[in-house]
Amino acid sequence: MVSLRELRSYPHRINPEEPQKPYGRLFFRPISLYLTWVCVNLGFSANQVTSVQLVIGVLAAAAVACPTVKIGILGLFLFQLGFMLDNIDGEIARFRKQASLTGKFLDEIGHQTVVPLMYLGFGVGDFLRHGHWEVIVFAALAGLSSLRIDLLSKAEVILNFAHSGSDSRFDYYKRFPTPQSPTTSAEKHGPIARLRYLFAYPATMNTLSILWLLDRFTGTGTIVHGKAGLLYLLIVVYGVLIPIRRTLTICSVATRSRVETDYLELRQAVEAQALSKEVSTPAPRP
């Protein structure tokens, strides 16, 4: 049986590859330790927890769409539980040496499913409460634009190109500049990155949840159409700004040759790995 001390002292319980946001670091990681301990000792795998997280996220979106207050509160709780499980599956994977590309794939499927449904759930719930149909349109725009179609399309192109062997028949890639060095941490965490965080999960989930509670229990912020409140207004803001942000990202990928440079980096890494294997492999005896 794994002890709490053993789990707490594991150096990679928290993913060293991803910077920890204050919300997760201060509120969820201390609690996730105990839930991870329970899951590990009950024999749950990381992929099983990821699958449960997906189901809980879908149920949460359906619950906040319901006009009943108690069911809506249950939905808010399920959203938080889903985010907690999103931390736990990684902790289990690293502790039990179950980290895999399949696990990362399932985790990404969860995000690509739950986040769009979250916007739609809050939008439908606000419509059923106040009757303004356009809020569903803006919620759908925010949800669809939250899909990482830029990354998914880029990965598809790179994989297809690598599998086709086109680079061995054509030298077109030589016209592109040498891949630049990775972005520094200062560039990644500047003011613009902090602003973008407000439009990313889980910040969006928490902001929508807070405004949902204010709308249901205090009636504050009734500034739109005389009835709809700040939740309606925020969904409209998300429905306008998130599509703009996604469009700008796609334009950036298309105009800065980021697909080509990413392919070159991947190709160089594969060649370097193959070369290192050749060097490390001892020559056969005559």
Helices and strands as residue ranges (DSSP letters): H 4-8, H 22-23, I 24-28, H 29-42, H 46-64, H 69-95, H 101-130, H 134-145, H 149-164, H 166-169, G 172-175, H 185-188, H 191-197, H 203-217, H 230-255, H 258-280
